[in-house]
Amino acid sequence: MRAEEIREMRAEDVAARIRELEEERFRLQFRSATEPLEDPLRLRVIRRDIARLKTVLREQTNG
């Protein structure tokens, strides 16, 4: 996800997307403890997307 795409979203949508990605990250981390993942780099991508979303959300709320 690119920052420009995120900036076009409403704050409620950004917060909802953060929740979705954090849930997916939790499931992947849990599964990675028991079995090898098909795409282990997906965890890195999710973590970076969450950071981007949180940064843009903070920018939107602080003005």
N, CA, C and O of each residue as an XYZ file, in Angstrom:
252
protein
N       0.829     -1.172      0.000
C       0.000      0.000      0.000
C       0.883      1.248      0.000
O       1.856      1.329      0.749
N       0.541      2.200     -0.832
C       1.341      3.410     -0.929
C       0.729      4.502     -0.073
O      -0.476      4.507      0.178
N       1.566      5.426      0.372
C       1.117      6.501      1.249
C       0.074      7.379      0.555
O      -0.853      7.866      1.203
N       0.216      7.585     -0.747
C      -0.755      8.403     -1.467
C      -2.137      7.768     -1.434
O      -3.143      8.461     -1.280
N      -2.182      6.442     -1.579
C      -3.453      5.727     -1.523
C      -4.079      5.854     -0.137
O      -5.292      6.019     -0.007
N      -3.256      5.779      0.878
C      -3.752      5.843      2.254
C      -4.291      7.237      2.548
O      -5.313      7.373      3.221
N      -3.625      8.264      2.057
C      -4.058      9.640      2.320
C      -5.423      9.941      1.702
O      -6.132     10.832      2.169
N      -5.792      9.205      0.658
C      -7.091      9.392      0.021
C      -8.224      8.741      0.822
O      -9.396      9.041      0.595
N      -7.876      7.854      1.757
C      -8.877      7.160      2.560
C      -9.330      8.037      3.727
O      -8.601      8.924      4.170
N     -10.541      7.777      4.217
C     -11.028      8.466      5.412
C     -10.350      7.865      6.636
O      -9.844      6.744      6.584
N     -10.342      8.609      7.735
C      -9.687      8.157      8.967
C     -10.315      6.872      9.491
O      -9.608      6.007     10.006
N     -11.638      6.736      9.367
C     -12.315      5.519      9.835
C     -11.875      4.303      9.022
O     -11.695      3.212      9.564
N     -11.706      4.507      7.714
C     -11.261      3.415      6.847
C      -9.829      3.010      7.166
O      -9.493      1.826      7.147
N      -8.993      3.988      7.455
C      -7.600      3.704      7.799
C      -7.549      2.906      9.100
O      -6.802      1.932      9.197
N      -8.329      3.303     10.093
C      -8.346      2.593     11.370
C      -8.859      1.166     11.190
O      -8.343      0.238     11.813
N      -9.864      0.988     10.346
C     -10.387     -0.353     10.089
C      -9.336     -1.217      9.403
O      -9.190     -2.397      9.725
N      -8.607     -0.635      8.464
C      -7.559     -1.396      7.761
C      -6.431     -1.785      8.717
O      -5.865     -2.872      8.599
N      -6.104     -0.904      9.663
C      -5.087     -1.221     10.670
C      -5.522     -2.430     11.479
O      -4.731     -3.344     11.709
N      -6.783     -2.439     11.913
C      -7.291     -3.576     12.691
C      -7.222     -4.875     11.895
O      -6.835     -5.914     12.430
N      -7.599     -4.819     10.609
C      -7.555     -6.013      9.760
C      -6.126     -6.547      9.640
O      -5.889     -7.747      9.779
N      -5.179     -5.645      9.381
C      -3.792     -6.069      9.201
C      -3.183     -6.586     10.496
O      -2.400     -7.535     10.471
N      -3.529     -5.976     11.629
C      -3.004     -6.463     12.906
C      -3.543     -7.853     13.225
O      -2.833     -8.686     13.789
N      -4.805     -8.101     12.863
C      -5.364     -9.435     13.060
C      -4.671    -10.455     12.164
O      -4.358    -11.562     12.602
N      -4.432    -10.083     10.915
C      -3.733    -10.981      9.991
C      -2.311    -11.247     10.469
O      -1.829    -12.378     10.399
N      -1.639    -10.204     10.956
C      -0.281    -10.373     11.475
C      -0.263    -11.326     12.664
O       0.620    -12.177     12.767
N      -1.239    -11.185     13.562
C      -1.317    -12.072     14.723
C      -1.492    -13.518     14.269
O      -0.815    -14.414     14.775
N      -2.405    -13.753     13.309
C      -2.630    -15.118     12.831
C      -1.376    -15.692     12.174
O      -1.051    -16.862     12.377
N      -0.673    -14.879     11.392
C       0.539    -15.363     10.736
C       1.646    -15.661     11.748
O       2.352    -16.661     11.616
N       1.801    -14.810     12.746
C       2.819    -15.062     13.765
C       2.503    -16.337     14.530
O       3.396    -17.129     14.831
N       1.236    -16.530     14.841
C       0.829    -17.731     15.567
C       1.092    -18.978     14.729
O       1.601    -19.982     15.227
N       0.733    -18.894     13.441
C       0.942    -20.040     12.560
C       2.418    -20.299     12.315
O       2.824    -21.452     12.169
N       3.232    -19.246     12.266
C       4.658    -19.430     12.001
C       5.353    -20.150     13.150
O       6.412    -20.745     12.951
N       4.780    -20.107     14.337
C       5.367    -20.810     15.473
C       5.156    -22.309     15.366
O       5.915    -23.082     15.952
N       4.131    -22.737     14.621
C       3.832    -24.159     14.539
C       4.220    -24.792     13.210
O       4.461    -25.997     13.140
N       4.282    -23.983     12.158
C       4.600    -24.534     10.834
C       5.273    -23.459      9.992
O       5.091    -22.267     10.240
N       6.044    -23.873      9.008
C       6.672    -22.864      8.124
C       5.621    -22.179      7.257
O       4.680    -22.814      6.780
N       5.793    -20.896      7.064
C       4.845    -20.123      6.261
C       5.170    -20.254      4.781
O       6.325    -20.441      4.400
N       4.124    -20.151      3.942
C       4.335    -20.179      2.491
C       5.091    -18.935      2.045
O       5.981    -19.011      1.198
N       4.731    -17.786      2.621
C       5.354    -16.511      2.248
C       5.815    -15.800      3.522
O       5.086    -14.962      4.054
N       7.002    -16.118      4.015
C       7.453    -15.513      5.271
C       7.665    -13.998      5.181
O       7.649    -13.318      6.207
N       7.864    -13.460      3.976
C       8.045    -12.016      3.832
C       6.736    -11.259      4.004
O       6.745    -10.036      4.141
N       5.609    -11.968      3.999
C       4.311    -11.318      4.184
C       4.254    -10.625      5.542
O       3.626     -9.574      5.669
N       4.905    -11.200      6.567
C       4.926    -10.571      7.891
C       5.592     -9.203      7.827
O       5.112     -8.254      8.447
N       6.675     -9.091      7.095
C       7.385     -7.819      6.964
C       6.520     -6.793      6.236
O       6.446     -5.631      6.635
N       5.869     -7.239      5.163
C       5.019     -6.343      4.388
C       3.873     -5.828      5.248
O       3.557     -4.639      5.217
N       3.250     -6.716      6.012
C       2.142     -6.317      6.880
C       2.616     -5.323      7.925
O       1.952     -4.316      8.170
N       3.750     -5.594      8.538
C       4.271     -4.703      9.577
C       4.543     -3.303      9.023
O       4.253     -2.304      9.681
N       5.092     -3.235      7.831
C       5.380     -1.936      7.214
C       4.105     -1.220      6.796
O       4.012      0.001      6.918
N       3.116     -1.972      6.301
C       1.837     -1.355      5.944
C       1.155     -0.768      7.177
O       0.592      0.325      7.119
N       1.205     -1.495      8.290
C       0.617     -0.989      9.535
C       1.317      0.304      9.943
O       0.658      1.258     10.354
N       2.625      0.345      9.836
C       3.371      1.552     10.205
C       2.979      2.723      9.303
O       2.796      3.841      9.786
N       2.849      2.473      7.992
C       2.434      3.529      7.071
C       1.038      4.038      7.414
O       0.796      5.245      7.445
N       0.125      3.107      7.670
C      -1.249      3.482      8.002
C      -1.303      4.311      9.275
O      -2.010      5.316      9.339
N      -0.555      3.888     10.289
C      -0.555      4.624     11.550
C       0.048      6.015     11.387
O      -0.410      6.967     12.018
N       1.067      6.138     10.548
C       1.690      7.432     10.310
C       0.706      8.388      9.644
O       0.569      9.536     10.065
N       0.026      7.914      8.611
C      -0.933      8.764      7.900
C      -2.112      9.096      8.808
O      -2.609     10.222      8.787
N      -2.562      8.137      9.601
C      -3.667      8.393     10.527
C      -3.280      9.475     11.527
O      -4.090     10.347     11.841
N      -2.066      9.426     12.022
C      -1.589     10.443     12.958
C      -1.515     11.803     12.278
O      -1.864     12.819     12.880
N      -1.068     11.828     11.037
C      -1.033     13.084     10.278
C      -2.429     13.664     10.109
O      -2.620     14.874     10.231
N      -3.412     12.799      9.826
C      -4.775     13.270      9.615
C      -5.398     13.780     10.908
O      -6.130     14.770     10.885
N      -5.125     13.131     12.027
C      -5.756     13.548     13.278
C      -5.072     14.777     13.864
O      -5.725     15.577     14.534
N      -3.778     14.944     13.628
C      -3.076     16.118     14.168
C      -3.192     17.330     13.252
O      -2.869     18.452     13.644
N      -3.649     17.097     12.051
C      -3.864     18.223     11.136
C      -2.624     18.592     10.464
O      -2.613     19.521      9.655
